[in-house]
């Protein structure tokens, strides 16, 4: 058995992906995964007919449908609403909205747009205090989740969201951040709208991830859970999310970093021969709806992993299935 971290290096060139795996990802069996695969992995333009149809079918995805029903109950007045119904991990409205945005939901969904208004109202006092440079008592993971939702559903240039991100950047530079979660938030902000402190935090956190956290995750004796992919992750993280965070802020040529090359090889080693990954960790506790079954092949883990390889290495997909030998 190879020692932990000593995986076979990846060959030079793009990461190979069979056409059958692309077909599996864009299958109509999972409308939400189909939409995200067309939009992000295949890069279809907004006017593409297939992408338009996939977006129209997004809310018919069973997981999306059930999550929207739960989110509606958390946002409307009555039992289950209020602060507890908004904040509780992981079935509170803020977290449900975050998970919906992680599978492609955006402000075009009326309920998610309404969630944005509710989140801004909930954190109004905190945002005012940040604007006035006053004292704030933050539940940083929850506040970060709320800002990630807002940035993804249309408030990415809103001054309040930008100032909130700047406050989290200050915490990160003081060593009180959460590396991959902060990076995913900062990457969702337009580059020309990021504060100087957010830009510095991106550099600081990506360096820390490369120099300390990735080597620790790959080291002998590190918890196995760190390299076992899960989705959605909530407050936890895994190797795939760490690499996705780096892919969101680093240029492709960063693949020459030795620890990044080792990490990509480690991630590839968990895929099967068709470049598909399993869901290896249970869903976050209290998340009331299962997106996929643990232990089975996961479209969402595969999409996340392939997005990483697409950024750093590129993907090699045959234009047609290979001919059968006769």
Order of alpha helices (4+ residues) and beta strands (2+ residues): beta-alpha-alpha-alpha-alpha-alpha-alpha-alpha-alpha-alpha-alpha-alpha-alpha-alpha-alpha-alpha-beta-beta-alpha-beta
